[in-house]
């Protein structure tokens, strides 16, 4: 029988220690979309000369050379840290309860840096979630091949991989200049980080690790609803996410559902969870909610995972 279970506690003062690593240019730029949050630290992983590091307070400076070899190393992922690059990453994330790895796949630094970061997190037994973009279909064949290879390895190395196709970006921001659209993508990518940070407790690490077990890839959807049927509207919009277009959500293995609105809403939360269950009957569903100033709107954020 699939699980339908509440997750986290938006009112507890005890929050897990979180580190967010931005890998490569796209990943480091995305760090700028994350507001200051207690118990959360952002870290940039890139070449020292890269402009994306401007404004990033903590930086791991590494060269591209050798990153791919470490990422593809056949040594057991749970083995000893043995390279200077791994040891430097370990130094920065040691003590964290959860690590988020944000990256754009296709380039050398973003692809292999994210895989190495995920390997280090696994070696340190730190729960990790990777959030990665895939190149536009018009980009070079080599870049798309590197991204595909990196995503395959990352899905087996991080505890959870959330993938975003850049091609779908044009559907959520069709009329914006590309630079502004990428800013929108940054906000979309960081929304799961902000949602988790609002509700999860230290005790949720075990629950999430079990939930993500055997889940190769996750997709994101988000939707807003207004009275009078704001629950149905928000869920409907969330499931219309362009990142769900090429998957069958009815076959989902697991889903994490976040609900936010301006006031306490236990009935709304239960209703959203049941709506999600009706669309994903085979999935284990974990749900939580928190208060956020949104006027009369209610927002549903979905993370849907597939085996």
C-alpha positions, 0 to 999 in steps of 0.5 A: 500500500503506497504511503501518504504521510506528512513531512516535517514541522514548519514550527520547530526551531531545530533545522538541519544544517544545509549546504548549497553548492553551485557548480560551474557558471550556471550553478554559481549564478543560481546561488544568487537567487537563494535568500539568506536562511539560518542554518544554510550556507552557499558555496561556489565551485568553479575556476577562480577567474570565473565571473559567476563567483562575484558576490559568492562569499564561500568559494571552492577554487578548482581547475577543470583538469582531472575533474572528469577522471575523479567523477568517473573513477571506478573506486567505490563511492563509499571509499576513502577520500583520496584526491585534493579536490575531494578533500577540499569539497569535504572540508567545506560540506563536513558537518552538513545534514543535507547538501544541495548541488545546483548545476547546469550540465553540458560544460566540464565544470558544471557536469563533473564538478557536480558529480564529484560533489555528490560522490563526496557527500555520499562518502560522508553519508550526507543526504544529497539532492542535485538540481540540474539543467539539460542543454537546449536541443540547438546546442552542440551535440558534444555538449548534449552528450556530456550532459546526458553522461553526467546526468546518468552518473549523477542519478546514481550518485546523488540521493536524488536528481531533479532534472530541468530541460532548458527547452521547457524554459521557453514554455514558462517564460515565452516572451522574456529575453533569454537572460531574464528567462534564465533568472526565472529558471534560477528561481524555479530551480531553487524553489525545492530548496526553499520549500524543504528549508521551511519544513524539514527537521533533522529527523526527516533525513532518514525519511527522505533517504528512504523515500528517494531510494531507487528513484533515478530522477525527479521532475518539478511542477508548481501552480497557484490557485485563488478562491473559490477552488484554489486547491484544485486550481493550484494542483491542476497548474502544478501537474501542467508543468512542462517538465511533466510532458514527457513522463507519465505521472501515474507511474510515479514512484514517489512524490513530495508535495509542498503547500503554502498560503498566508494562513493556517490551512490543515484542510487545504493541505489534506485536500492537496495531498488527496488530489495528488494521490488521485493522480499518482495512485502508485506513489508514496506521497510525503506532504507538508505546508507552511505559511507565506505571505501570498494574499489569497493565493495557495501554491502547490509545489510538486517533486515527482520521482520515477524509478 
